[in-house]
Amino acid sequence: MQKNDNRLIPELKLSLPPRWDEYELIDCGNGAKLERFGSFLLIRPEAEAIWKPSLPDFQWQKANATFIPAKGEEVGTWKFNSKLPERWQLNFQELRFWVQISSSRHIGVFPEQASEWEWIIQKIKQSSSPLKILNLFGYSGIATLAAASAGAQVTHVDASQKAIYWARENQTLSGLQNSPTRWIVDDALKFVRRESRRGNFYDGIILDPPKFGRGPKGEVWEFYKLLPPLLESCSQVLSEHPQFIILTAYAVKASALTLYEVVAEMMNKFDGNTCAGELVLKERSGGRLLSRAIYCTWSKNQ
């Protein structure tokens, strides 16, 4: 931190995932990225990769499948250059989860979040007592499983029944089916407000909200409009001694500094440390860093 006019100026940080044998960003450029998931190579759109690829075309042509976006980048079709299984298993440390191809470019895992999974595990293991964790917009459940593997009691919330089913399959695959985990299909904001009225409190909150989405009853989620009231509601369900907050955002016209300020304001009555920056991947070919998301964490001072 640097001081300026008696106010701390945050130093934004780049967060790289740990070495992971089953995932690799091989190359990126011309608005796309070439990645390896286990034994298979995939090409997906990547708006941040505005430079030229380091590898020649014939290396990219080895990809098993390429995602062709339709309207925008989220939905489209996959062009298969060779046969792929319907789904295949990936491992990260003690966690096991399924990767699968669908009509979306998303395949069930965001590899750049691996540093966050490790951070969550570390914070939970550092606690001297069992923790209750809330994971909002939990998707395929890898962050939930990371928290559960460290001994936490987790409530996992997502608006998609399909995502919940996927997450529960990952739970079984990881051997965590007996962990104290609740699976909730609900709109995140509505759920948190009900938890507040019910007097349910959490020691840590994980948030990975989309830019835009819909709840199970058609509720509309808009990042800029609803993130502030969501964080305000989250502050109402924090325990007396919260341990951490972690907020990740993709595909929004916001900066890490924006997340820093809103989380710092949310947690200003607690004694802790706020950190923000970008989640990045490092390509194998040219060593360039690819920005994938912005993040902010708050953790209790030890």
N, C-alpha and C positions, 0 to 999 in steps of 0.2 A: 504493500500500500504506500502511496505517496500522499502527503498532506498538501492541501491547497485551500486557502481561506478557511482553515480550521475544519475542513471536511475531508474525509478519506476518499481518495480516488481509486477505484478498483483497478487491479491489474488483471486483464483478461488472459486466460490460459488456453493452450491447445492440449487436448487430451487424446492420446493415442491408445488404442487397445493393446493389451499384452500380446506376445507372440502366440499364434493360434495355428496349429498345424493343419487344421481342417478348413481354414478359410484363408484366401489370399486375394488382394487387389492386384491383379497382374499388370494391367495397363489402363490408361484412361485418356480421353481426348476426343475432339470433334463431337462433344455432347453425349458421350457414351462411356461406359466402363466395362472392362473385361474382368470377370471375377471367377475364382474357383471355389466351389462349395463341395468339399469332399473330393470326389473323383470327377466332378462335372464342371464344365465351363459355361458360364452364362454371360450374355451381353444385355445390359439394361441402360435406359436413358440416364444421363447425368448432366444436368444443366450447368453445374459448376465447372465441368471439364471443358473449358473454352480453348484450351491449347491443342496442339497436334499430338497424336499418339506417339509414343517412343518406339513401339514395335511395328514391323511391317504388316501389311494386310494379311499375309498368309498365316500369321500367328493368330489373328482375330478369327480367321476362317475355321480355326479348330474348335470354335465354340459349339457346344451341343445344341444350344437354343438361343434365339435372339428375341427380345420383347419389342413388338411394334406397337407404339402407342396410338390410340384412336383420338378421342377428344381429350386434350390435356395429356398428362403423363401417367395417370393412375390406372386407367383401364385400357385394354387393347387386346392383342392376340400374340401368341408365341409362334415363331417360325422355328421348326425343329430341323436341324441339320443331321441329327442322328437320334436314335431311340433313347429316351429317358424313362426311368421308372416313374410311376405315378407320384411317389414320394420317397425320400431317402433320409436316413438318420445322420445327424451331426452331433458331435460331442464337444462340449467345452468344460474342461476340468471334470467335475462330477455330474454335470448336467447333460441330459440327453433330450433331443427334440427333433421333430420332423420338419423337413423342408419340402415344400410341394409347389407345383406350378398350377396357376389358376388363370382367370381372366384379368388378374391384377399383376402389376410388376412386382408387388410385394410377395415374398415367398416364405414368410414366417419368422424371419430373423433379421435384425439390424446389426451387423457385425461390429460397427463402430461403438455400439453400446456395451461391448464387453468390458471396457474400463469401468463403466457404471455398475455392472454386475459385481465386479470385484470390490468396488467401493461400498456397495450395499452390504455385501457379505462381511467386509471388514468392520463396518460400523455396528452391525448386529453382534458380531462376536466380541467386540470391545465392551459391550454392555454387561453390567454385573447382574442384570435380571432379564427375564424373558420380555420380548418386545411384541407389541401389536402393530402391524404394518398395514397400511391401506394403499393398494395399487389401482389407480384410476386410468382408464383407457388401456387396460392390461394386455390386449391383443393375444398373442399366442403363449403368453405366460412365462417367458424366460426370466424376467426380473422377479416375478412372483416365486418361481422355483429357486432362484438365487437366495431370496430372503428366507424361504422355507428351509433350504438346505443348511442355513446358518442357525436354525432353531427358532425362527420367528413364527408367530401366528399371523397369517396373512388373509386379508379380505381383498379379493380380486374382482374388479368391476369392469365390464365392457358392454357396449350396447348391442353387440353381435352374438347371437346364440352360437353361430358357427365358430367364432373365435373362442368362445368359452369351451366348446367341445374340443377344439384343437388344443387348447391349453391343458385341459384335463387329460388328454392323451399324452401330452408331454410330461405331465405329472407322473403318470403311470410308467412311462418309458424311463424316467429318472429314478424310479423306485421310491418316490415321495408320496405315494397314494395314501399313506397313513398320517401324513403331516396335517396339522390343524389349519386347513385352508378352506375359506368360504368362497364360492363361485357365484357371482351375482350378475344377472343380465339386467342392466338398468342404465338410465341416463345419469351421467356422473354428477352433475349439479343437483339434480333431484335427490339422488341417493345421499349425498353428503348432507344436504339440508335435513333429510329425515334422520340421519344418524345424530345430528346435533340435537334435534327434538327428543330423540330417544336417550340421549345422554351417553352415547358410545364415543369413546376417545381412543386416539391412536398415538403411538410414540414416534412413528415415521410415516411419511407420505411420499409415494412415487407417482409422478404425473408425466404422461407422454401424450398431450392433446394434439389432435390433428388441426390443420388449418380450417377445415370444414368437415362436418359430419352430421349424421342423424341418429337419434336415439331409437329405442325399440318401438316407441309409439309415435314416431315421426318428429320428435323434438329436434330442432335445428341447433347445431353447435357452430358458432363462429368465434374464432380465436380471439380477436381483438375485443369483441363485444362481451364475451362471456368469461374470459380468463380472470379478469379482476374480481367479479362476484364469486367465481369458483374458489379463488385463493382466499377471499374473505370468509367464505363458508368453511374452507379447510382449516382456517385459523380457529374456528369455533369447535373443531373436533380434535384439537391437539391436547394431549395429556399435559399435566402440570410440568413435566420434565421431558419435552420432546427431544429426540436424538438426532433426527435428520429430516431434510426435505430434499428431493431431487426432481427437477423440472427439465424436460427435454422438449425441444420444438423443431419441427421440420417444415420446410416449404412455406415460410412466412416472411414477410418483409419487416422483420424485426432484427434487432441485434442482441448479442449476448448481454450487452449493457442494459437493455430493456428488461431482460429477465432478472438481472442482478438487482435493479432498483425495485422491482415489484416484489421480489422475494425478501429483500432486505427490509422493506416496509412491513411486510407481513410478519416477520419474525423479530421486529425491533425490540419487543419487550423481553426477549430471551437472550441469554448469554451464549453467543455462538459466533461462528465464522461463516461468512457468505463468500462463495467463489463462483465465477462464471467464465465462460469461454466457448470454444468450439470443439465438437467431436470430429476428429479427422482420421483418415486412413492414409497410409503410406504405400504408394505403388511399388511393385518390385522392379519394374522396368527402368524408370528414370529417377525414382526416389522422391517424386513430387508428393506434396501433401494435398489431399483432396478434402475439402470441408464438406461435412455431411449434415451437421445439425448444430444448433446452439444449445447450451445447457446452463443450468445454475444449480448449485448445491448450497445448502445450509446445514451445518452440523454443530452439535453442542460442544462447547469448549471442554476439553478433558482436564 
